[in-house]
Amino acid sequence: MADRIGEFPEPSRNSHHTKMPQETARSSRPIRIGRHLLGEGNPCYVIAEAGSNHDGSLKQAKALVWAAAEAGADAVKFQSFTAAGLLARELPDSGGGRSEHPAFATLERLSLPEQWHATLAEESKEHGIDFLSTPFEEGRVDLLEKLHPPAYKVASGDLTHRTLLRKLARTGRTLILSTGLATEQEVADALAWVRKCGSSPVVLLHCVGLYPPPAADLNLRAIPAMRSRFGIPCGFSDHTNGIWASLGAVALGAVVLEKHFTLDRSLEGPDHAHSIEPATMKQLIQEIRCLEQGLGDGIKRPAPGEKPERFHARRGSYAARTLCRGESLRVEDLLFLRPANGMSPEQAVAAAGRRLVRELREMEPVTAQDLEPEGHVEQ
């Protein structure tokens, strides 16, 4: 299932809030996920979020690994939980009694078995793709640690789960913190806590905890805003049905992108409908790589291919009629036309009043050499 699994309590309004300073020393250190260096000038790290779209089938889980690698993703991510470690099995009902949580049976069926973790990690290695999983409880962190994952993803609902954050921070591995549902202060508190508890580098993921969110709720500008506010790399967890939001996030500087994917959106299950299929995932990654090339370095200058076009697209100065030697050049006697032969319009206007040193035929380019030197005084 998606990272929205279960219901999470609101944080206490009386909790202590710690202001996060701009930590330029921290932000200057490079952050890695495995062999991938994150940050400006490096490719966006794309996570194909398989989640629980394995539907309880190891064969299907392996197919998701293969499909993610084939699409060009940098990582495939699953979710590590047990129903009993995540949800209250029974909830009060309207009749004063108790009834089973409506999602409990589904989570039991979709829980990733312990033995699958090593199998899927090995499968990912064989396909040249990173294996990641989101741990939802401390015991699953211990399980994943045996596999030496390159990073841990923290679900949005667990941004305030301090015991889990402490356990993860002490691993020293890169933490990818999803920030759906959170205020800026809650993000600041989580970062302060992680840094107090351990040495793990942190990447923030902007996220909207709806499936799918309306376009008006996406607030993609939060990506550069959080990067500026907290001085660390930021990315995006995309819950929309299309790919346009992912491309917008990369254009705004997202260094990590997480996107739910499935083998078939028509399959039954809680996450298939808001996931994209392998062909669309491949298209997304191809377009991200093109977009990254197109972003450039931000310095305004002619592109290499534009340089020959400057001559043909810019204007030069041409004689509007036959001009005699000794005449004073007048702007009215000029035509400013393409291509850029002779003086530029700016140069010609500045040269008005100087005498011609030779006759110019109609439509002949007017050059600086056709005029007396500036400041020339006739003897």
SVG drawing of the C-alpha trace seen along z (x, -y; Angstrom):
<svg xmlns="http://www.w3.org/2000/svg" viewBox="-25 -73 69 89">
<polyline fill="none" stroke="black" stroke-width="0.4" points="0.0,0.0 1.0,-3.6 2.8,-5.4 -0.6,-6.6 -1.1,-3.2 -3.3,-3.5 -4.4,-6.6 -1.8,-8.8 -2.6,-11.1 -2.1,-14.8 1.1,-16.0 0.6,-17.7 0.1,-21.4 2.0,-21.8 5.1,-20.0 8.4,-21.8 9.4,-23.2 13.1,-23.7 14.0,-26.4 16.2,-25.0 19.1,-27.2 20.5,-27.5 23.4,-24.9 25.6,-25.8 28.4,-23.5 26.1,-20.5 24.6,-21.4 28.0,-21.7 28.8,-18.1 27.9,-15.8 25.1,-13.4 25.2,-9.9 22.7,-7.1 24.9,-4.2 27.0,-5.1 24.8,-8.1 25.8,-11.6 22.9,-14.0 22.7,-17.7 23.0,-20.3 24.7,-19.2 24.0,-15.5 21.1,-13.4 17.9,-13.2 17.7,-9.9 14.5,-8.2 12.8,-5.7 10.2,-3.4 7.9,-2.9 6.6,0.6 5.1,0.3 2.6,3.1 1.9,3.6 3.3,7.1 -0.1,8.2 1.4,10.9 3.2,12.6 7.0,13.0 6.9,13.6 5.1,10.3 7.5,8.6 10.5,9.8 8.7,8.6 8.4,5.2 12.2,5.1 12.9,6.1 10.4,3.5 11.9,0.7 15.4,1.5 14.2,1.8 12.5,-1.6 15.8,-3.2 15.0,-3.8 17.9,-4.2 16.1,-2.3 13.0,-0.1 11.3,-0.5 9.1,1.7 7.5,1.3 8.5,3.3 5.7,3.6 3.6,6.0 -0.1,5.3 0.2,5.8 3.2,3.4 1.4,0.7 -2.3,0.7 -4.5,1.0 -6.3,4.2 -9.5,3.2 -11.2,-0.2 -14.2,-1.5 -17.4,-1.3 -20.5,-3.3 -22.4,-0.7 -20.0,-1.1 -18.2,2.1 -15.0,2.8 -14.5,4.0 -11.5,4.9 -9.7,2.1 -11.0,2.2 -7.5,2.2 -6.0,4.8 -6.7,7.9 -5.4,6.1 -2.2,5.2 -1.7,8.7 -2.0,10.0 0.3,7.3 3.0,7.4 6.4,8.2 7.5,11.5 10.9,11.4 12.5,13.9 11.5,11.9 13.7,9.0 17.0,10.8 15.6,12.3 14.4,8.9 17.7,7.2 19.6,9.9 17.2,9.6 17.8,5.8 21.6,6.2 21.4,8.6 19.5,6.0 21.9,3.1 19.3,1.2 19.3,0.1 16.9,2.0 15.1,-0.2 12.3,0.4 10.4,-1.9 10.5,-0.4 7.4,-1.2 8.7,0.3 12.0,0.8 12.1,4.5 12.0,4.0 15.0,1.6 17.0,4.5 15.9,6.8 16.9,4.3 20.2,3.4 21.4,7.0 21.0,6.2 23.0,2.9 20.6,0.7 22.0,-2.5 19.3,-4.6 16.1,-4.5 12.8,-6.2 10.6,-7.5 6.9,-7.7 5.2,-11.0 3.1,-9.7 6.2,-8.7 7.8,-12.2 6.7,-12.6 7.5,-9.0 10.6,-9.8 11.6,-6.3 11.6,-5.1 13.5,-8.2 16.1,-7.7 16.6,-4.1 17.1,-5.1 19.4,-8.1 21.7,-5.8 22.3,-3.7 24.3,-6.5 22.6,-5.8 21.1,-8.5 17.5,-9.2 14.9,-10.3 12.2,-12.0 8.8,-12.4 7.0,-15.5 3.3,-15.0 0.8,-16.2 3.5,-18.2 4.0,-21.9 7.3,-23.6 7.8,-23.5 7.2,-19.8 9.8,-19.3 12.2,-21.4 11.6,-19.4 12.2,-16.1 15.5,-17.3 16.6,-18.6 15.7,-15.2 17.5,-13.2 20.6,-15.3 20.5,-15.0 20.2,-11.2 22.7,-10.3 24.8,-11.2 22.6,-10.3 22.5,-12.7 19.0,-13.8 17.1,-14.5 13.6,-16.0 10.8,-15.0 8.0,-17.4 4.8,-15.4 1.0,-15.8 -0.6,-13.0 -3.6,-12.6 -4.1,-9.9 -4.2,-11.6 -3.9,-15.2 -5.6,-18.0 -3.2,-20.1 -4.0,-23.1 -2.8,-21.4 0.7,-20.4 2.6,-23.5 5.7,-22.5 7.4,-25.7 7.8,-24.2 10.8,-22.2 13.1,-25.2 11.6,-26.9 12.5,-23.9 15.9,-23.7 16.6,-27.3 15.0,-27.1 16.8,-24.0 20.0,-24.1 19.7,-20.4 18.8,-18.6 15.1,-18.3 13.0,-16.1 9.4,-15.1 7.2,-12.1 4.6,-12.3 1.1,-10.9 -0.5,-12.4 -1.8,-10.1 0.4,-11.7 4.0,-12.7 3.8,-16.4 4.2,-17.2 7.4,-15.0 8.9,-17.0 7.9,-20.3 9.6,-19.1 12.8,-18.3 12.8,-21.7 12.5,-23.2 15.5,-21.4 14.2,-18.0 17.3,-15.8 15.2,-12.7 11.9,-11.7 9.7,-8.9 6.8,-7.7 4.4,-4.8 4.4,-2.2 2.7,1.1 2.7,3.7 -1.0,3.1 -3.2,0.3 -6.3,2.4 -5.2,4.9 -7.1,5.1 -5.4,3.6 -5.2,0.3 -2.3,-1.3 -2.5,-0.2 -5.0,-2.8 -2.7,-5.8 0.5,-4.2 2.0,-4.4 2.8,-1.4 6.3,-0.5 6.0,-2.1 5.0,-5.4 7.8,-5.1 10.3,-4.6 8.9,-7.7 9.1,-9.7 12.7,-8.8 13.6,-9.6 12.0,-13.0 13.7,-13.7 17.1,-13.0 16.2,-15.3 15.0,-18.0 18.2,-17.8 20.2,-18.4 17.9,-21.3 18.3,-23.0 21.9,-23.9 24.0,-25.9 21.9,-29.1 24.5,-31.4 22.8,-33.4 24.8,-33.2 24.3,-32.0 24.1,-28.3 26.9,-26.8 24.4,-26.1 23.0,-29.6 26.3,-31.3 26.0,-31.0 22.3,-32.2 23.4,-35.5 24.6,-36.8 21.4,-35.7 18.9,-36.8 20.5,-40.2 20.2,-43.3 22.9,-45.3 23.0,-48.7 22.3,-49.1 22.2,-52.2 18.6,-53.1 19.8,-54.9 23.1,-55.7 25.2,-57.7 28.0,-60.0 31.5,-60.4 31.7,-63.4 28.0,-63.2 27.2,-63.2 25.6,-60.0 22.0,-60.3 19.8,-57.7 17.1,-58.4 19.5,-57.1 19.8,-53.7 17.8,-50.5 18.3,-48.1 17.9,-44.6 18.9,-41.0 21.5,-39.6 23.9,-41.6 26.2,-43.0 28.0,-46.3 27.4,-48.2 24.8,-47.2 21.9,-49.6 23.3,-50.9 26.7,-51.6 25.1,-53.3 22.9,-55.6 26.0,-56.6 27.9,-57.3 25.3,-59.7 26.9,-62.9 30.2,-61.5 31.2,-61.9 31.5,-59.0 34.9,-58.4 33.6,-56.5 30.4,-56.2 27.9,-53.5 25.4,-51.9 21.8,-51.3 21.5,-48.2 25.2,-48.1 26.2,-47.4 27.6,-50.4 30.7,-49.7 32.8,-51.8 35.6,-51.8 33.2,-53.7 33.2,-56.7 35.8,-59.3 37.4,-58.4 35.5,-59.7 36.7,-63.1 38.3,-63.7 38.6,-67.5 38.8,-68.4 41.9,-70.5"/>
</svg>
